[in-house]
Amino acid sequence: MSAINLLARNCTLFTATKALDEDAYRESLQRFVEFRIGPFVASGGSGEANSLSRDEVRRVYQIGVAVCRGKVPVYANMPEVRTAQEAIDYSRLAIEARVDIVNLYGPASLHGYRPTDGELIAYFDEVLTAIKHRVTLAPNPIQGYSIKARLIADLCNRYPHVESVTLNGLDGDAYFIDLKDALKRDVGMNVPLAGSLHTLGLGATGLSVNQCNFIPKTCRQYVDCYERGDLAAANRIYADLHRFTRFVEQWRGARWQKMALKVFKLPGGEGGLRKPYLMPSDAEVERFTTGLLALGLEEIDDLAQAAGLGQMRTRGQGR
């Protein structure tokens, strides 16, 4: 069995004054290196890229490369874009910073815009013709619409520098199977946690899970158990990760991740979120923390002990 790439859209970290916290960001990326996780830097969700200036996006790319390149693959994400030219411009920033792979979404669904198939083809043709760099395509419905599997397959077949497709947000097996059936060459397929026990068996080459921002050891154990064929252990960890995900999704996106970093005193936790996000109330943070501790995950218990949360840990286990 070939090695499975473990990937995550990592958080961008800020100081208490909401400046980019370069030192904490380096520390967080080093955790990714330690657990062999490839970061998607400057992501629109976990990375709050839509709150970053162009210069900050460039700097995030540069730091990601400085810490990770040659150890784990560095994927460049970007803020939502409206046009192919914007995607090209951000891609060139990433390429100049020497990232390994550029992640490409379709154009943002602004003011209710839903691109037709013809508009999507024209958009990706323009971008993929302009940049000759390793690319992963992301038909993520978080953009506000779905991109047909056959359209993505056609782009993969026509552009050899498209080396993978990242399928976050597309649960279930149908899209994966339709895409794989339509491909005429080997293309990597990065899948989300949900359904991964099936899709890894069907030939997925990567697992993209934002849970790595908080519990990278558990995510790494899941992949390692699967790769060595210990499916009983992999199933147990999958169930743990599923319970964890169901709980934290009450605070979608960067909210739960920044709460976790703060409560468990991990790098960048004190800086919190940038507007338009706001940190949840103290009562919500306490409910979040108690709920996490009640899950009984070994890595969370270890993090709680390291952060001095002994009293709260006891309360959480008692529920």
N, C-alpha and C positions, 0 to 999 in steps of 0.2 A: 504494500500500500504506500503510495507517495505521501510526502509530508503535507499536512493541512496547514495553510496559512491562517494564523489567528490575527484578526484585525479589529480595530475599534476607532470610532470617531472621537478623538480625545478632546478633553476640555481645554479651553483657553483660560489662563489664570490671570487674575487682576490683583492689584494692591488694594488696600483699604480706600485709597483715593480714586480707584477705578482705572489706574494706569496699567499697562501691560506689565505683569510681574515676571520678568525674564528668568530670575533665579528659581522661583517656584515652578515655572514652566519647564525648565531644564530638569528639575527634580522629578516632576511627574513623568516626563518622557523617559527618564532613566528607569523608572518603575516598568515602563513598557519594554525597555531593552532587557531588563532583568528577567521578565517572563516571556520574552520572545513574541512580542505583540507589535504588529505593524500599525503605526498611527495614521489616521486620516487627519491632517492638520488643517486648521481654519475651516472647520465644518460649520454649516449654517445652524445646526441644532446644538449639539453638545459643545461645539466650539464657539458659539455665539458670533459667528463671522459677520453677520449682518450689522453688528454693532462696532465692527472694526474699521478703521480707516484703511485706505489702500497701503499706506506705509506700514501699518501694523500687520496687515496680511502678509506683506513681503517679509517683515521681521519674523513672524511666526513660521513661515516657510524656511527661512534661514536657520532659525534655532532648531527646528525639527531635523534638518539635514545635518547640522553640526553635531547633534547628540546621537542620532540614530543611523545615519547612512553607513552602510557596510556591515551593520549589525542586524537590523530589521528593515524591511522595505518602508520607505516613506512615501505616503500617498498625499497629494495635495488636493484638498477640497477648496471650495470658494463660496463666497456669498451667492445668494440667488441673483441671477442675471436675467436681463430682459431681451438681450439680443446676442447673436452669434459673435459680434465684435467684442462685446464685454467678456464673453467666455474666452475668446482668443487672448484678450489682454491679460486676464488673470492667469491663464495657462502659461503665457510667456513669462510672467512674474515667477511662477513656480519653476519653470524650466531653467530660468536664469539662476535660481537658488539651488539648482541641481537636485530637485526631488526625483525619486525613482519613477513615479507613476502619477498622472493627472486624472482625477475623477471628474467625469462630465455628467451633469444633469441636463434635462431639457430646459427650455426657457421657463421662467417663473410664471405662475398663473395669476398675474396681476389684473385687477379690475375684472375678474371673471374670465380672463382669456383662457381658452382651451385650444391648443394648436391642433390643426387637422394633420392627418398623416403626411400630406404633401408639405405642410409647413415644417413638420419635424424633420423630414428628410432633407429639406433645404437647409435647415438650421445645422444639423449634424454634418452634412456635406461641406458646408462652409467652414465649420470649426476643424473638422478632421483633415481637410485639405490644407488648411493654414498651419496646423501644428503637426510636426512629424516626430512625435514623442510617444513613449509608452502610455497607453490610456486604458482606464476602466470605465465602462458605461454604467450609469445608474438610473434605471427606469423606475425610480422610487415614486409611488403615488403621493408622497408628502408634497410634491410639487403642485398637486391639485388636479392631477389627471393621470391616467395610466397610458403607457406606451406598449403597443402590441408586441408580443414576443417575436413575431415574424419580422417586424420592422427592425428590432434590435439585432436579430440574427443576420439580416441583410447587411447592416452596417459592419458587423463583425466579419462577414464573408468578403466584403469589398475593401476593408481597410486593415491591412496586416498589422498595423501598430496598435490596434485594439486587442489587448492581450487578455482582458477579462471583463466580466459583467458582475456588478454588485447588486444583489437582489433584496436589499433591506426593504421592509414594508410590504413585501409580496409573500405572504404566508401560504402554506400549502404546496402541493407537488405539481399542480397543473402547469403553472407558468414555467417552472424549471424544466419539465418534460417537453413542453412545446418548444421552448428555446433550444434545448439540446437536440431535438429532432430536426430543427431547421438549420443548425450549424453545419457548415461544410468543411470546417477545419477545427483543430483543437483550440479551444478558448477556455480560460479559467472561469470558474463560476463561484463567486463568494456569496454565501447564503446566510440568512439570519438564524438566530437560535431556534425560533419556532419551526418545528418540522425538520430540524437538522439531522435527527436520527435517521430520517428517510433520505433526505437530499445528499447527505454525506455518502450514504450507501449507493446512491444513484450516480455518484461521480463528482460531487462538488469538491473544489480544490481549496476553498477558504471558508472561514467562519467569521462573520462580522458582528461583534457584540459589544455594545457600548457599556455593558456591565463591567468591562475590563477597567474602566476608569476608577472603580471602587474595589472590586474583588477580582483582581487579575489572576491571583493564584488559583481560585476556584475554576475560572474559565480555562486556564492552562491545563488544570487537572482533567477537565472534561475532554479536551482535545487529546491529551496524552493517553487517557484510558481508551478512548475510541481507537486511536492509532495502533495501540498494542493489542487490540482485540478483547479488552476486558469490558465487554458490553454490559455486564451486570453493574459494574461501578459507573460506567458512562451513563447508564439509565438513571442511577441514583442521583448523580450530580446534575443531570439534565432536569430531573424533577425539582431539585433544590433551586436551580437557576430559574426555572419556570415560576416557582412560588415567589422567589425574590422579585422577578420581573412584574408579576401581577400586582404585587404590593406597591412597588415604587412608581408604577405607571399612573397612580393617582396624582403624582406631581410630575407631569410629563416633561420630557426633554432635559434641558440644563438645570431645571429647578431641583430635581431629586439629587442630581450629581453634585451640585454645589452645596446642598444641605449636607450630604454625606461627607464631603471633604471638610466642611467646617466642623461638624459634630465630632468626627473621628480624628481631627487635627492632622489632616494630610496636607501636603504642599498646596498652597494657594487657597486654602479653605477660608481664611479670614477675609479675602477680597470679595467673595460672593459673586453675585450676578451683576451684569450691566443692564441698564435700561434698554429696552422696555420691560425686561424681566425685573421683578422685585422679589427679594427674599421672603419666603413665607413667615407668618407670625411665629412668635416663640411657642405658642400653644401647638401650632402645626408641626414645628420642628420637634417638640417633645413627643407628639404622637408618632411622627415619622421614626424617631429614634427608638421608641419603645417597640414599635412594630417590627423594625429591623432586628432588634435583639431577640424578639420572640420567635423569629424564624429558626433559630438554633443552628445557623451555619458556622462552622468552625472558624472560617476566616474572619467573619464579622466579630465573633467572640474574641479572637486574638487582637483584632484592631481595637475593640472596646477596651480590652485590658491595657493595651499600649497607650490608649488615650486617657486612661484613668477613669473609665466609666463603670467602675465596679458596682456602685449602688444602683445605677440605672439598669445595668445588665441583669442584676438580680430581679428587679421589678419586671423587666421584659420577660424573663424566663418563667416568671410566676403566672403569666397570663395564658 
